[in-house]
Each structure stands twice: as structure tokens, then as C-alpha cells.
Amino acid sequence: MNQPAIKRLLAEASRHLDGMLLALLIVLLGVSVAVVFSASGQSGARLAGHLTNIAAAMAVLIVVANVPPHILAKLGPPLYVLGLVLLLGVALFGEIRNGSRRWLPLGFTSIQPSELMKIALPLMLAWYFQQREATLRLRHFGMAAVLIALPFLLILRQPDLGTSLLIAASGFYILFLAGLSWKIIAGLGVAGGLSLPIAWNLLHDYQRQRVLTLFDPMSDPLGAGYHIIQSTIAIGSGGAFGKGWLSGTQNQLDFVPERTTDFIFAVFSEEFGLLGVILLLLLYLAIVARGLRIADQAPSMFARLMAGAISLNFFTYIFVNIGMVSGILPVVGVPLPLMSYGGTALVTLMIGFGMLMSLATHRKLLKT
């Protein structure tokens, strides 16, 4: 391919990138590079791995951003079915790691199908409601609830309570944005509250222990409460302006557990303090606001539902991780979006943002 052809190809690809959203993502990923380098003990190998993951995720974002929305809509049903088949495969043939059966071995590698369902379920529901936009009835919401329940139950039995609840939340956002009655939402909320005693008895012992540890981490300071105790010490010791990059003592002395992944927010808070946390939250809110703006300007029901769900899912992941690390939510193993080290979660997020850009830059959704 000659140079002019390459330039034309790059120009066409960049035409479907949302400049504002892309700039915000690049800034956040730049911050993550600095924090991962510090949290890993200045490990060059860890940094190289993180940069490789970012490069791969950005390439995926560019590809997905250039897929027209009507193609994305058609992908919903087959991806959803594939996700269910893979989840069934996990239930039958999955690997057991740390007491949970979440990974499906494929010979050359292992995959975690629940990550695929984070994208497949919203796509499926958005496509489903798009097809029934003109004749939407309560029974359609009931069918959508069944579509949510299937992957929720399969992931719950692995067991993976955190991911199953996040999957259910992504489905609920689609129902809400599609126009589910507030009366029904309120009724579901009351029913959920009344069912808490039953749900408590259905939890595994380690899940109940996580909830109890949330209220009294000092009951087991060297065991179940260790993560919360050390992370909150790190957050509090950062003060107003932090101890400085590479200078967080809780981090550098290895007191903070899982500090490059689930608990990276504790490292950031210790090194950059309250001011840094405020700026980080403002950056996150700017990304969410841009996504909701894209949803508000969407030309079709499918685009509106997908853009809204992607944005609200992103906010949910942020809230759950920061709440977990700060000691106001149980530890559920949710990484901090676009900050934590990890390839699969990063690629999944970038697929979502690529879809957002596609919905923002392709002006017309063809009927499917």
C-alpha cells in the first residue's frame, strides 16, 4: 500500500473518533501509566505490559469506532447467544481458580466469558427494544428481564457475585432508558429490600464474611479485614496534597494489597492526596458527561440505549471500585476503570468507548 493510500485510510479511520472523548481517555490513560509504574515498584516489565495493553485497547477502539451502528445492532443477538454458550461451557468444563469456576480453557489460552457478556447483553437488549420501538408493551420488558436473568444466574453460580450484579445493572439501565415505569422500578426496589434476608442465607460463607468485614474490619485485621484497613490508611495518609509520586510509604513498603489492580485508587490517593482525587473524579465525570451527551443527541432508540448504558456502566464501575477501596462497600474484585493494570478489562472498556464514538460520528442508523 502506497503512502497516499495509507494517509487516506488513516484519515477515514480518524473521522469516526470523537475528539473530546478521545482526549479525555488519553489523559486518564496517561495518569494510569504513572500510577501503575509507581504501584508496581517501578517495574519496567509491568510498565511495558501496561503500555502494550493500552496500545492493543486503543487499536480495538479505533476499529470499533469505524463500525456503523446498524452493524453493531446486528451483532447483538449472535454475541449474546455466544456469550450464553461460553457461560454454559464454563459451568460444565471451566477451570477452578481460588474456589471459583470462571475461566474456560481453550487449549492455547483461557477466557472469561463474563467479560464478553458486559458488551453482549446491552447490545442484545438495545437491539431488542429497537425492533419493538413502535409497539413497546409491558410484556417486552418482561422478556428483556428474562434475557438479563439468564447470564446473571450463570455468572452468579460460578460464583461471581460482583460481576453478576454489574451485568444485571447494565441490563437494568437499558430497561430504565427504554421507558420502564417508575412504579415498577419502585416495586422492584421494595421487593429487593424485602428479599435481603433470603439473599443473605443464599450467600457463600466468604461473601457473608466480606459484608461483615465491611462493618468491622478490625475483627480480622490480618485476614479478611487486611485489604480495607491498609487501603483506608493509604487514602487517609495522603492528606490534602499527597506524599508525591513514587513517595507513598504504604505503597512502596508493600502494605497495600493488589495495588496495581483492584486497589490502585489507594496508591493514587496516597501519592496525590485529596486534590488529586478531586481532579481524577472530575476527569471521570467529564467522560461520563460526554457519553450521556452522546446519548442525548442519539438519532435512534438503539443509539440512545447503548450510549446511555455504556456511560452509566462506566460510572457504576468507578463508584463500586472507589467505594470498595474506601471501605464503604464490600470487596468484590472490580478494577478501577482505565487505571488498573489488566488487559481484558481494558479492552472491554475500549470496545464500549469505540461504540460510543461510532454512535456519535455515524449520523444515521439504518433499520435492522
C-alpha positions in Angstrom: 0.0 0.0 0.0 1.5 3.4 -1.0 1.8 6.4 1.2 -1.2 8.4 -0.2 -3.5 5.3 0.3 -2.3 4.9 3.9 -3.0 8.6 4.6 -6.5 8.3 3.1 -7.1 5.2 5.3 -5.9 6.9 8.5 -8.0 10.0 7.6 -11.1 7.9 7.1 -10.5 6.0 10.4 -9.9 9.2 12.4 -13.1 10.7 11.0 -15.1 8.4 13.4 -13.2 9.3 16.5 -14.9 11.7 18.9 -12.1 14.3 19.6 -13.3 15.4 23.1 -13.9 11.8 24.4 -10.6 10.6 22.9 -8.7 13.4 24.6 -10.2 12.7 28.0 -9.4 9.0 27.6 -5.8 9.7 26.6 -5.3 11.9 29.7 -6.7 9.3 32.0 -4.6 6.5 30.5 -1.5 8.8 30.9 -2.3 9.1 34.6 -2.7 5.3 34.8 0.7 4.8 33.3 2.3 6.9 36.0 0.4 5.3 38.8 0.9 1.7 37.6 4.7 2.4 37.4 4.7 3.6 41.0 2.4 0.9 42.3 4.5 -1.9 40.6 7.6 -0.7 42.5 9.0 0.9 39.3 8.9 -2.4 37.4 9.9 -1.9 33.8 8.3 -5.2 32.8 5.0 -4.2 34.4 5.1 -0.8 32.7 5.8 -2.4 29.4 2.9 -4.8 29.8 0.6 -1.9 30.7 1.7 0.1 27.6 1.2 -3.0 25.4 -2.4 -3.4 26.8 -3.1 0.3 26.2 -1.8 0.1 22.6 -3.9 -3.0 21.9 -7.0 -1.4 23.5 -6.6 1.8 21.5 -6.4 -0.2 18.3 -9.6 -2.0 19.2 -11.3 1.3 20.0 -10.4 2.7 16.5 -11.7 -0.4 14.8 -15.0 -0.5 16.7 -15.5 3.3 16.2 -15.5 2.7 12.5 -18.2 0.0 12.6 -21.6 1.6 11.7 -24.3 1.4 14.3 -26.6 -0.7 12.2 -23.8 -3.4 12.1 -23.3 -3.1 15.8 -27.0 -3.7 16.3 -27.0 -6.8 14.2 -24.1 -8.2 16.3 -26.3 -8.1 19.5 -28.1 -11.4 19.1 -25.2 -13.6 17.9 -22.9 -12.2 20.6 -25.5 -12.8 23.3 -26.0 -16.4 22.2 -22.2 -16.9 22.0 -21.9 -15.5 25.5 -24.5 -17.8 26.9 -22.9 -20.8 25.2 -19.5 -19.9 26.7 -21.0 -19.4 30.1 -22.6 -22.8 29.9 -19.1 -24.1 28.8 -17.7 -22.6 32.0 -20.3 -24.3 34.1 -19.5 -27.7 32.5 -15.8 -27.5 31.7 -14.4 -24.4 33.4 -11.2 -24.1 35.3 -11.4 -23.7 39.1 -9.2 -20.9 40.4 -9.4 -19.8 44.0 -12.6 -21.7 44.6 -14.4 -20.2 41.6 -15.2 -21.6 38.2 -14.9 -18.5 35.9 -12.4 -19.4 33.2 -13.0 -21.5 30.1 -9.8 -23.3 28.8 -9.4 -23.2 25.0 -6.1 -25.2 24.8 -3.9 -22.3 23.8 -5.4 -19.8 26.3 -8.2 -19.4 28.8 -11.0 -16.8 28.5 -13.5 -15.3 31.0 -16.9 -15.2 29.1 -18.5 -12.9 31.7 -16.3 -10.1 30.2 -18.0 -10.7 26.8 -21.4 -10.5 28.4 -20.7 -7.0 29.6 -20.9 -5.9 26.0 -23.2 -8.6 24.6 -26.1 -8.1 27.0 -26.6 -4.3 26.4 -26.2 -4.8 22.7 -28.8 -7.6 22.7 -31.3 -5.5 24.8 -30.8 -2.4 22.7 -31.4 -4.3 19.5 -34.5 -6.0 21.1 -36.1 -2.7 22.0 -35.1 -1.1 18.7 -37.1 -3.8 16.9 -40.2 -3.2 19.1 -40.0 0.6 19.4 -43.3 1.3 17.7 -45.3 -1.4 19.7 -43.5 -1.5 23.0 -45.5 -3.1 25.8 -45.0 -4.4 29.3 -44.5 -7.9 28.1 -41.5 -6.8 26.1 -39.9 -5.6 29.4 -40.7 -9.0 30.9 -38.9 -10.7 28.0 -36.0 -8.4 28.5 -35.9 -9.3 32.2 -35.5 -13.0 31.2 -32.7 -12.1 28.8 -31.0 -10.4 31.8 -31.7 -13.2 34.2 -30.0 -15.9 32.1 -26.4 -14.6 32.2 -27.0 -13.2 35.7 -27.7 -16.7 37.1 -25.0 -18.4 35.1 -22.3 -15.9 36.4 -23.8 -16.0 39.9 -23.3 -19.7 40.2 -19.6 -19.6 39.3 -19.7 -17.9 42.0 -19.0 -14.3 40.9 -21.5 -12.1 42.8 -19.8 -8.8 41.9 -19.7 -9.4 38.1 -23.2 -10.8 38.1 -24.6 -7.7 39.8 -22.7 -5.5 37.3 -24.2 -7.4 34.5 -27.7 -7.1 36.0 -27.1 -3.3 36.4 -26.2 -2.9 32.7 -29.4 -4.6 31.8 -31.4 -2.5 34.2 -30.0 0.7 32.7 -31.3 -0.4 29.3 -34.8 -1.1 30.8 -34.8 2.3 32.5 -33.7 4.2 29.4 -36.3 2.3 27.3 -39.0 3.7 29.5 -39.7 1.2 32.3 -42.4 2.7 34.6 -41.2 4.3 37.8 -43.9 2.4 39.6 -42.4 -0.9 38.5 -38.9 0.3 39.4 -40.2 1.3 42.9 -41.9 -2.1 43.3 -38.8 -3.9 42.3 -36.8 -1.9 44.8 -39.2 -2.7 47.6 -39.2 -6.4 46.6 -35.4 -6.4 46.6 -35.3 -4.9 50.1 -37.7 -7.4 51.5 -35.8 -10.3 49.9 -32.5 -9.3 51.6 -32.8 -11.9 54.5 -33.4 -14.7 51.9 -30.4 -13.4 49.8 -28.2 -13.4 52.9 -28.9 -17.0 53.5 -28.1 -17.8 49.9 -24.6 -16.2 50.0 -21.5 -18.3 50.3 -19.6 -18.1 53.6 -16.8 -15.9 52.1 -19.4 -13.5 50.7 -21.1 -13.1 54.0 -17.6 -12.6 55.6 -16.9 -9.7 53.2 -20.1 -8.0 54.2 -19.4 -8.4 57.9 -15.8 -7.3 57.5 -17.1 -4.1 55.9 -18.8 -3.1 59.2 -15.9 -4.3 61.4 -12.6 -4.8 59.5 -10.7 -4.9 62.8 -12.4 -8.2 63.7 -9.8 -9.9 61.5 -7.0 -7.3 60.8 -4.6 -9.8 59.3 -7.1 -11.7 57.3 -10.4 -10.6 55.8 -10.0 -7.0 57.1 -6.5 -6.5 55.9 -7.3 -5.1 52.4 -9.8 -2.5 53.7 -7.6 -1.5 56.7 -4.4 -0.9 54.6 -6.2 0.8 51.7 -8.0 3.3 54.1 -4.7 4.0 55.9 -3.1 4.8 52.5 -6.0 7.0 51.4 -6.0 9.0 54.7 -2.3 9.4 54.9 -2.3 11.2 51.5 -3.7 14.3 53.2 -4.6 17.3 51.1 -1.8 17.3 48.6 -0.4 13.7 48.8 3.1 12.5 49.5 4.3 12.8 45.9 4.7 10.4 43.0 6.8 7.4 43.9 6.8 8.5 47.6 3.8 6.8 49.1 5.0 4.8 52.0 2.1 2.4 52.2 2.6 1.6 48.6 6.4 1.5 48.4 6.6 -0.7 51.6 4.1 -3.2 50.1 1.4 -2.7 52.7 -1.3 -2.0 50.0 -2.6 -5.3 48.5 -3.4 -5.8 44.8 -2.0 -2.3 44.4 -1.6 -2.3 40.6 -5.1 -3.7 40.0 -8.2 -3.5 42.3 -6.6 -1.2 44.9 -4.8 1.2 42.7 -7.0 4.0 43.9 -5.4 3.8 47.3 -1.9 4.2 45.7 -3.2 7.3 43.8 -4.8 8.8 46.8 -1.7 8.4 49.0 0.6 10.0 46.4 -1.6 12.8 45.1 -3.9 13.5 48.0 -7.4 14.9 48.2 -6.6 17.5 45.4 -5.5 14.7 43.1 -8.6 12.6 43.9 -10.9 15.6 43.1 -9.2 16.1 39.8 -9.4 12.4 39.0 -13.1 12.4 39.8 -13.7 15.5 37.6 -11.9 13.7 34.8 -14.1 10.6 35.3 -17.3 12.8 35.4 -16.3 14.6 32.2 -16.1 11.2 30.4 -19.5 10.1 31.8 -21.0 13.5 30.9 -19.7 13.3 27.3 -21.2 9.8 27.0 -24.5 11.0 28.3 -24.4 13.9 25.9 -23.9 11.5 23.0 -26.9 9.5 24.3 -29.0 12.7 24.4 -28.1 13.6 20.8 -28.6 10.0 19.5 -30.7 9.7 16.4 -32.3 6.3 17.2 -33.5 4.3 20.1 -30.7 1.8 19.7 -28.1 4.5 19.8 -29.7 6.2 22.8 -29.9 3.0 24.8 -26.4 1.9 24.1 -24.8 5.2 24.7 -26.7 5.7 27.9 -25.9 2.2 29.2 -22.2 2.4 28.3 -21.9 5.7 30.2 -23.9 4.6 33.2 -22.0 1.3 33.4 -18.7 3.2 33.4 -19.9 5.3 36.3 -21.0 2.2 38.2 -17.6 0.6 37.9 -16.0 3.7 39.2 -18.4 4.0 42.1 -18.1 0.3 43.1 -14.2 0.3 43.0 -13.8 3.6 44.9 -16.4 2.6 47.4 -14.7 -0.8 47.9 -11.3 0.7 48.4 -12.6 3.4 50.7 -14.3 0.9 52.9 -18.0 1.9 52.2 -18.7 -1.2 50.0 -17.7 -4.8 50.4 -14.6 -6.0 48.5 -15.9 -7.5 45.2 -12.8 -7.5 42.9 -13.8 -4.7 40.5 -10.8 -2.9 38.9 -10.8 0.9 38.6 -11.7 1.7 35.0 -8.8 2.8 32.8 -6.5 3.0 35.8 -5.9 -0.6 37.0 -3.5 -2.9 35.3 -5.2 -5.6 33.2 -5.7 -6.3 29.5 -9.1 -8.0 29.3 -10.9 -5.3 31.3 -9.2 -2.5 29.4 -10.1 -4.0 26.0 -13.7 -4.5 27.1 -13.9 -0.8 28.2 -12.4 0.4 25.0 -14.9 -1.6 22.9 -17.6 0.3 24.8 -16.0 3.6 24.1 -15.4 2.7 20.5 -19.2 2.0 20.3 -19.8 5.4 21.8 -17.7 7.1 19.2 -19.4 5.2 16.4 -22.8 6.3 17.7 -21.6 9.9 17.9 -20.0 10.1 14.5 -22.2 8.0 12.3 -25.3 10.2 11.9 -27.8 7.7 10.6 -28.8 4.3 12.0 -30.2 2.0 9.3 -33.2 0.0 10.2 -32.4 -3.6 11.1 
